């Protein structure tokens, strides 16, 4: 029961810790109702955004609902696990996991989660090299990079490591898994093949968290260090259930683990490709495809699909099998074409997807000794890139005009209300 307060101040503090159930928010939605971005919107979230699905009615939300599921700002998982009274009592007493040192000490658990979301999901700098999406593995030439580019890549690696550190303190395994996938990507971006083993290790740990087994949190947290090295005599103590474990699925939607696995298997494939283990890389990429089968056809998800097909094609190209590689590039290019052939398709994304597939084919042709065909394909890429640049400018103008029109309508409505 604990000791009862005897002094006036003690009684005041005890009273302040008591919950008023009338002030509590509604309980979390049932786990089976948490569909994330698989549930399409009736209207586009942003006018002129081009998020119309090709294969069904509705509009993609740009991944916002998936982000909400992963970050879990409302602590739905913890509330289901502890119960409403225990959770809000702990919250009021500041007993829930959060960073309590340095300038983060003044931030609430919710604010720290918002910071974590920004670290994991913020848009990359506009000057980032966009000749290929970051999900497509290509052998980088680091000697040609300027110091500013190298510094920027290193900053992003450090940001991903900080996101992992924050995820482990907040005890958010989904964010920890995505952080490890991001670290894996950043190792290859910063150092290339030299750090491919480290990239593979991080991707494997991301899969471990999202799996149906158990994992060791200490073995995960060490990857946030500058030079992670585990004692060779260390015995793992895997006691945390993975995101696909039956215990976890009672508290959190299966979709969360699938989102993490999609990212982890893709970056595991990239790490294996960097190690020239192309058969294993292809196997890793192919594990993503079944998880995308029932996802809507929209620009955002077709980018993910096309990245997988281009990566698979590149594994065949590196093995000298151009015919098999070209089959994959054709699939990727077709995904983009279908957006151009649909009135409400996302034409900018469609052209971008086509460009990535065509560019990969151009390099594969050169690797196969078909230089003239490769040059011809690259000329087609450059022509389509010009059209894409025009389309992007038109989109910006259209969105600007629609935003101004919406603002004027809101102001007119406000003036009418005042009158």
C-alpha positions in Angstrom: 0.0 0.0 0.0 2.9 2.4 0.7 3.2 5.1 3.4 0.5 7.7 3.8 1.5 11.4 3.5 1.6 13.2 6.9 2.6 16.7 6.0 0.5 19.3 4.1 2.9 19.3 1.1 3.0 15.6 1.0 -0.7 15.3 0.9 -0.8 17.9 -1.9 1.7 15.9 -3.9 -0.3 12.7 -3.3 -3.5 14.4 -4.4 -1.8 15.7 -7.6 -0.8 12.2 -8.5 -4.3 10.8 -8.3 -6.1 10.3 -11.7 -9.3 11.9 -12.6 -10.8 9.2 -14.9 -13.1 11.8 -16.5 -10.0 13.5 -18.0 -8.6 10.3 -19.6 -8.7 10.0 -23.4 -10.7 7.2 -25.1 -9.0 3.8 -25.0 -6.9 2.8 -28.1 -8.7 1.2 -31.1 -8.6 -2.6 -31.3 -5.5 -4.0 -32.8 -7.3 -5.5 -35.8 -8.7 -2.0 -36.7 -5.2 -0.5 -37.1 -4.7 -0.8 -40.9 -2.2 2.0 -41.4 -1.8 3.4 -45.0 -3.4 0.2 -46.4 -6.7 2.0 -45.8 -7.1 4.5 -48.6 -8.6 8.0 -48.3 -11.8 9.1 -50.0 -10.2 12.3 -51.0 -6.5 13.3 -51.5 -5.0 14.7 -48.3 -3.1 17.3 -50.3 -4.9 18.8 -53.4 -3.0 17.9 -56.6 -0.8 15.4 -54.8 -1.3 12.6 -57.4 -1.8 9.9 -54.8 -4.7 8.3 -56.6 -4.5 4.5 -56.5 -4.4 2.8 -59.9 -6.0 -0.5 -59.0 -8.8 0.5 -56.6 -10.9 3.5 -55.5 -9.3 5.9 -53.1 -6.1 7.9 -52.5 -2.9 7.1 -50.7 -2.1 9.2 -47.7 1.6 9.3 -48.4 2.5 6.8 -45.7 1.2 9.1 -42.9 -0.9 6.4 -41.2 2.0 3.9 -41.4 4.3 6.4 -39.7 1.6 7.0 -37.0 1.5 3.2 -36.4 5.3 2.9 -36.1 5.9 5.9 -33.9 2.8 5.3 -31.8 2.6 8.8 -30.4 -0.4 7.9 -28.3 1.4 5.0 -26.7 -1.4 2.6 -27.7 0.9 -0.5 -27.3 2.0 0.5 -23.8 -1.6 1.4 -22.8 -2.9 -2.0 -23.9 0.0 -3.7 -22.1 -0.3 -1.8 -18.8 -3.9 -0.9 -18.7 -5.3 2.7 -18.8 -5.0 3.4 -15.0 -1.5 2.0 -14.6 -0.3 3.8 -17.8 -1.6 7.2 -17.0 -0.6 6.9 -13.3 3.0 6.2 -14.5 2.8 9.0 -17.0 1.7 11.5 -14.4 4.5 10.4 -12.1 7.0 10.6 -15.0 7.9 6.9 -14.7 7.6 6.0 -18.3 10.8 5.4 -20.4 12.4 8.6 -21.7 15.7 10.4 -21.9 16.3 12.2 -18.7 19.7 13.8 -19.3 21.1 16.8 -21.1 18.7 19.1 -23.0 16.3 16.1 -23.6 15.6 16.1 -19.9 13.0 18.9 -20.3 11.2 17.1 -23.1 8.2 14.8 -22.5 8.1 11.2 -23.7 5.7 12.4 -26.5 8.1 15.2 -27.5 11.0 12.8 -27.7 8.9 10.5 -29.9 8.2 13.5 -32.2 12.0 14.1 -32.4 12.6 10.4 -33.2 10.0 10.6 -36.0 11.9 13.6 -37.5 15.2 11.7 -37.3 13.8 8.7 -39.1 11.3 10.1 -41.6 12.4 13.7 -42.4 13.0 14.5 -46.1 16.6 14.4 -47.2 18.4 17.5 -48.3 17.4 18.9 -51.7 21.0 18.7 -52.9 21.1 14.9 -52.2 22.2 13.0 -55.3 18.9 11.8 -56.9 20.2 9.9 -59.9 19.0 6.8 -58.1 16.7 6.3 -55.2 18.6 5.4 -52.0 17.0 1.9 -52.0 18.7 0.9 -55.2 22.3 -0.3 -54.6 25.0 1.0 -56.9 28.7 1.0 -56.4 29.7 4.5 -55.4 32.9 6.3 -56.4 33.8 8.2 -53.2 37.0 9.8 -54.5 34.9 12.0 -56.8 32.8 13.4 -53.9 33.6 16.8 -52.4 34.1 17.2 -48.6 30.7 18.7 -48.1 29.0 15.6 -49.5 31.1 13.3 -47.4 30.4 15.3 -44.3 26.6 15.3 -45.1 26.6 11.5 -45.4 28.5 11.1 -42.1 26.0 13.4 -40.4 23.2 11.2 -41.6 24.9 8.1 -40.4 25.3 9.7 -36.9 21.6 10.8 -37.0 20.6 7.2 -37.7 22.7 6.0 -34.8 21.2 8.6 -32.5 17.7 7.5 -33.6 18.7 3.9 -32.5 19.9 5.2 -29.2 16.7 7.2 -28.6 14.6 4.2 -29.7 16.2 1.9 -27.2 15.7 4.3 -24.3 12.1 4.9 -25.3 11.7 1.1 -25.7 10.2 1.4 -29.2 11.3 -1.8 -31.0 9.8 -0.8 -34.4 11.7 2.4 -34.4 14.9 0.5 -33.4 14.4 -1.9 -36.3 13.9 1.0 -38.8 16.9 2.8 -37.3 19.1 -0.3 -37.9 17.9 -0.5 -41.5 18.8 3.2 -41.9 22.3 2.6 -40.3 22.8 -0.2 -42.8 21.9 2.1 -45.7 24.1 4.9 -44.3 27.2 2.6 -43.9 27.0 1.8 -47.6 26.4 5.4 -48.5 29.3 6.6 -46.4 31.9 3.9 -46.9 30.7 1.5 -49.6 32.0 -2.1 -49.7 34.5 -1.4 -46.9 31.6 -1.4 -44.4 29.3 -3.9 -46.2 29.8 -6.5 -43.3 28.7 -3.9 -40.8 25.7 -3.0 -43.0 24.7 -6.6 -43.2 25.0 -7.1 -39.4 22.7 -4.1 -38.8 20.2 -5.4 -41.4 20.2 -8.8 -39.8 19.5 -7.3 -36.4 16.7 -5.2 -37.8 15.1 -8.5 -39.1 15.7 -10.1 -35.7 13.6 -7.4 -34.0 10.8 -7.7 -36.5 10.7 -11.5 -36.5 8.6 -13.9 -34.5 11.4 -14.9 -32.2 13.3 -13.1 -29.4 16.1 -10.7 -29.4 18.8 -9.3 -27.0 18.4 -5.6 -26.5 22.0 -5.1 -25.5 23.1 -6.7 -28.7 20.9 -4.2 -30.5 21.9 -1.1 -28.5 25.6 -1.5 -29.2 25.1 -0.6 -32.8 24.5 3.0 -31.7 28.2 3.2 -30.7 30.8 4.9 -32.9 32.8 1.6 -33.2 30.5 -1.2 -32.1 32.4 -4.2 -30.9 30.8 -7.0 -28.9 32.9 -9.1 -26.4 33.5 -12.4 -28.2 32.7 -14.2 -24.9 29.4 -12.4 -24.6 26.4 -14.7 -24.2 23.2 -13.4 -25.8 20.2 -13.1 -23.5 17.3 -13.0 -26.0 14.3 -12.1 -23.8 12.5 -9.4 -25.8 9.7 -10.8 -28.1 10.0 -9.7 -31.8 7.3 -7.6 -33.5 5.9 -10.8 -35.2 5.8 -12.8 -32.0 2.2 -13.9 -30.9 2.7 -12.0 -27.6 3.4 -8.7 -29.5 0.6 -9.2 -32.0 -1.9 -9.1 -29.2 -0.7 -5.5 -28.5 0.4 -4.2 -32.0 -0.8 -4.7 -35.6 1.1 -7.2 -37.8 1.5 -4.4 -40.3 4.2 -2.8 -38.1 6.4 -5.8 -38.3 5.9 -6.1 -42.0 6.8 -2.4 -42.6 10.1 -3.1 -40.6 10.8 -6.3 -42.5 10.2 -4.7 -45.9 12.9 -2.1 -45.1 15.3 -4.6 -43.4 15.2 -7.2 -46.2 15.8 -4.6 -48.9 18.8 -3.2 -47.1 20.1 -6.6 -46.3 20.0 -7.4 -50.0 22.0 -4.2 -50.7 24.6 -5.2 -48.1 24.9 -8.7 -49.7 25.1 -7.1 -53.1 28.0 -5.0 -51.9 29.7 -8.2 -50.8 29.2 -9.7 -54.3 26.9 -12.4 -52.7 24.3 -11.8 -55.5 22.3 -15.0 -55.1 21.7 -14.3 -51.4 21.0 -10.7 -52.2 18.3 -11.7 -54.7 16.8 -14.0 -52.2 16.6 -11.2 -49.7 15.0 -8.8 -52.2 12.4 -11.4 -53.2 11.2 -11.7 -49.6 9.8 -8.2 -49.8 7.6 -8.8 -52.8 4.9 -11.0 -51.1 4.5 -8.2 -48.5 3.7 -5.7 -51.3 1.2 -7.9 -53.2 -1.9 -6.5 -51.5 -0.6 -3.0 -51.2 -2.4 -0.3 -53.4 -0.8 0.7 -56.7 0.3 4.3 -56.1 3.4 6.3 -56.7 4.9 5.8 -53.3 4.5 2.0 -53.2 5.4 1.6 -56.9 8.7 3.3 -56.1 9.3 0.6 -53.5 8.3 -2.2 -55.9 10.5 -0.8 -58.8 13.5 -0.5 -56.4 13.2 -4.2 -55.6 12.9 -5.2 -59.3 15.8 -3.0 -60.3 18.0 -4.4 -57.5 17.1 -8.0 -58.6 18.0 -7.0 -62.2 21.3 -5.6 -61.1 22.2 -8.9 -59.3 21.7 -10.7 -62.6 23.7 -8.1 -64.5 26.6 -8.4 -62.1 26.5 -12.2 -62.8 26.7 -11.6 -66.5 23.1 -12.6 -67.3 21.7 -9.6 -69.2 18.6 -11.4 -70.4 17.4 -12.1 -66.9 18.4 -8.6 -65.8 16.4 -7.0 -68.6 13.2 -8.9 -67.5 13.4 -7.2 -64.2 14.0 -3.8 -65.7 11.0 -4.3 -68.0 8.8 -4.9 -65.0 10.1 -1.8 -63.2 9.7 0.3 -66.3 6.1 -1.0 -66.9 5.2 0.1 -63.3 6.1 3.7 -64.3 4.4 3.5 -67.7 1.1 2.5 -66.1 1.0 5.8 -64.2 1.5 7.8 -67.4 -1.2 5.8 -69.2 -3.8 6.6 -66.4 -5.5 10.0 -66.4 -5.3 10.3 -62.6 -1.9 8.5 -62.3 1.1 10.2 -60.7 2.9 11.2 -63.9 6.0 12.6 -62.2 6.5 9.4 -60.2 5.7 7.4 -63.3 8.5 9.1 -65.3 10.9 8.9 -62.3 10.3 5.1 -62.0 10.8 4.6 -65.7 14.1 6.6 -65.6 15.5 4.4 -62.9 14.7 1.2 -64.8 16.0 2.6 -68.1 19.2 3.9 -66.5 19.9 0.5 -64.9 19.3 -1.2 -68.3 21.8 1.3 -69.9 24.5 0.3 -67.5 23.7 -3.4 -67.8 23.9 -3.1 -71.6 27.4 -1.6 -71.3 28.4 -4.3 -68.9 27.2 -6.9 -71.4 29.4 -5.3 -74.1 26.5 -3.7 -76.0 27.9 -0.1 -75.8 25.9 1.3 -78.7 22.6 0.1 -77.2 23.6 1.3 -73.8 24.3 4.8 -75.2 21.0 4.9 -77.1 19.1 3.9 -73.9 20.9 6.7 -71.9 19.9 9.3 -74.5 16.3 8.2 -74.0 16.8 8.6 -70.2 18.0 12.1 -70.7 15.1 13.0 -72.9 12.6 11.6 -70.4 14.5 13.5 -67.6 13.8 16.8 -69.4 10.1 15.9 -69.6 10.1 15.0 -65.9 11.7 18.4 -65.0 8.9 20.2 -66.9 6.3 18.0 -65.1 7.8 18.8 -61.7 7.7 22.5 -62.4 4.0 22.2 -63.5 3.2 20.3 -60.4 4.8 23.0 -58.2 2.8 25.7 -59.9 -0.4 23.7 -59.7 0.0 23.0 -56.0 0.9 26.6 -55.3 -2.2 27.8 -57.2 -4.5 25.4 -55.3 -3.0 26.3 -52.0 -3.6 30.0 -52.7 -7.1 29.3 -53.8 -7.8 27.3 -50.6 -6.4 30.1 -48.5 -8.5 32.7 -50.3 -11.6 30.5 -49.8 -10.9 30.2 -46.1 -10.4 33.9 -45.7 -13.7 34.6 -47.5 -15.5 32.1 -45.3 -14.0 33.8 -42.2 -15.1 37.2 -43.3 -18.6 36.0 -44.0 -18.7 34.5 -40.5 -17.7 37.8 -38.9 -20.4 39.7 -40.9 
